[in-house]
Amino acid sequence: MLSTLKHFDLDAIAPGGKRAQRIDVCELTGGDVLRLPVLVVRGANPGPTIAVLGGVHGDEYEGPYAVRRLYGSLDPAGMSGDFIGVSQTNPPAFASGTRVSPLDGLNLARIFPGKEDGTPTERIAYRVARDIIDRADFVIDLHSSGTYSIMPTLIGYDAADTDAGRRSRDAAFAFGAPVVWGHPELSPGRTVSRAGEQGIPWLYTECPGGGWLNAESAALYVRGVTNVMKTMGILPGRVESEGPTHHLCGSGDVDGSLTTSAAGYLVREVDVLDRVARGDVLGKVLAPDGSVVEEVRAPADGVVIFMRMSPSVMAGSPVFLVTGEA
Ligand SMILES: [Zn+2]
């Protein structure tokens, strides 16, 4: 039987303090305890709180790296406000190097706000929602494209015409990623949709992924979070960022990507950030003899934002996502 143990409490740490903690989520079969690493830097002066999540998916490595780097480099003496970083938000998925948790098969980015008495992944979502997201003034969730796919290094923002949306958009441009991608609406169940439901401005990132650490993207994440902390007044100094090369707009749900209808070998005919027209062939699925089983075509004019890199596809594999320009 799983049992919930302790809670995270920012106020238990004195201003000016820096502390790496683990919060207990639940006991697992066999007696191990599932714990979340929470890295806290409390500014010497009062101010807003930023929460930064890494490793919501277990096969994405830049977020955890960036959260640890930020924790290591932030100096509470110069801060007006607080940093709460979760370096590994889904430890069981990280341990198995998979997008979803091996404990219950759930995708942590689709089940927020979780359940207090649910499965291990639902309990992680519950703890992160209540203890961390809900008490933040800004939430940034650092993703990458995972083992099989590629996306450009990008910052995703809330394009809703609300106060939180405007703050999200401004912060996205301050972040300094080459691609800025606005989302007029968001599917439920994500960390950032939880933040949005609470009126808390949010951002998330993506980068090429591939199952290893992209050091350049991780460094850009560190600089980007630092820039957002400057816009919030938590850190002093000027924002350091160049303007983006692309400003895109559309659904950010890669689960809504074009999928293959047959198994086979995927040959891509486009690259990420290519401009495509409605009806263009994005890729072909080949049979073992090389004959074309299926052509995947662009459903609309736009820019390729997500692409499966692994040629091995099954019926229903997400393979391409085309989004619009802002
Ligand atoms: Zn992810």
Residues whose N, C-alpha, C, O or C-beta is under 5 A from the ligand:
A	BS01	ZN	H57 E60 H143 S144
